[in-house]
């Protein structure tokens, strides 16, 4: 348990709080989106792109408010103009997150939350590869073993999910391919690319930019991306009618928006204080709680394949915790004054 207790995994108490908050918010999101589907159907009675767009607006307002708690509105505009190049860079992760957030509704309509989160764990290997390329930080054999174990757990779950309702002799090879799995893979690559590149911007390219200013950059670009998505679907004018808003103001849909907005803020704090690799393991741990909660709330049974998958994912998470990746920002920007004071004492030779 040394890895779990050491400061390598969680440098500060605040980083541990961010880790737990991140898991809790994502578990809640899957349950809320599933509960918002039409009764007995796998569709929604609201425009999901409009919900994602309005969520980005809520995130933008929240980021501005957090920034104004420390600095002035004039300083915000100054930072935006000064770091406009970083603003442009954020279009890449923003467009990928836009795709990810919209596919979330599509895939949760096709899968129950437990299966959905299990399949998303394919992203751990992709994240590991992208992490090594961008940060030039080689993962150890044990770290790779833990990533591979996570993937194996996902494959076991998907093998059962894709297995037949018909006998093998009556099925072609193509019938074993789940068409929704292609969308899951698009979501996986969107999540991995956005997460690792976002961490790169937070810790390297834009490390000197205030974290809430970087969030403002992200959400401005995300709003633009979702407006483009609505335009492509031919729903730009229909998305903002009074009838559409009357559907969106349902408590559960508002809950989805607020919860997702909180996810956006917490994710940026997560990537700033921790790293993309640990983020994938936080997502894996969500499986344990999601499976139990979905069984209690929706009556979704937890079969033997799901139990084996969760066991393997948990083992991989424990293995990784013994040898976590450490990837601190280029500039030392602690989340709390406590860590700053500790660094000051260490620098002056105090215990």
Steps between C-alpha positions, in 0.01 A plus 500: 500500500806726493406647166152585623628676809799681350497857374576378147142396431333799670747788559254699712174449690335721238612268219338203678178703536513577127546128426196398708287786360590402146382142555180604677399748232554254214304226677217746552512610134450151360205438732337838424530461122355146517213619720420782256415262213139463393318234698566157351697648209860580411439856383471841666221756484750789485768612256821354645728737305313798645549356849874461437518858364318648800722295730808660343341841562454409868864389516614829345304705754636286787861539379461879474350518851786294646753726328329819624530374859876558469540763229310767306304488176763727343770245583288226343478687167870582523587133546276396210669750265850420628457125463283494188732240347410261785134581434550376143673182621198417716286455189650150461395354840175701491393341170590153630311556826203627297495170310546302824221680688249456217587133449442448872124532446507275191695222671312514829184447297652178361668365816425487869736723706715211631564358150556853367770579758662159456532550124642849550794339681646418159633856522762409761743348249439780251561754777823324597633523144402866454638584845842358406505688169400844632688498832790278387457304821543123470256283695648208695416134433281486809311812391443349155393169657235683701378674183482170311306339787247780478456433130458124561222577748321703232540227238343240732197723553467581128533132400190424706320812379557404135432128545197349341139484544521251212702181461850532357405303188232754413722806535746654254829642622362850447224438755766488774589863429301744708442812285473713813853390595633714213345807664649395834843487335450847350410621849807322642741668258327837551534469878864389484608764253319779682614393847870459423520814283310698763750384763783602264352851469447528877850384594725595208379738227277713723638421845541871581133575417252505790308172505160674487612704199588171332153373588353813340700421185369145500136593547499782244628255239256232619205736455614575144539127425149418625348787302668354190361156591147644522548678167618179330192318632277785378375565853660837573171694506282222643739442791410827670121505471277537805374145448855362512585699812181381675629144461853586610390666826393162640678441834684190375630676185610800706672252732689354202616849398613606847671167566679510164608859564653390830677216314662753267644708785612197703662338193723804446604490868562126467727538197684790660572327833508134389523352148315334212609148595355529851184649345440178306532299821255730676260420217562128553416524870167655404399157374472354848259765619310534171424126485357497852302823460352396163393169653327687786347783292426341160497130588784430253638159595870453570592174318812286541673668203453841659629372836814349339558820300467721806733269696770523230459877471528537878815283507653714226415815694664363815810396303529846348464664842825335607692665214313815396609741227626831639463791258521839672437828315793674332451787743421413862138607545362323808129476561526606862709730713586195711712348222661837431599535865644148501713584198617819671603310815680236300686765305621656824605168652206454738318170554 
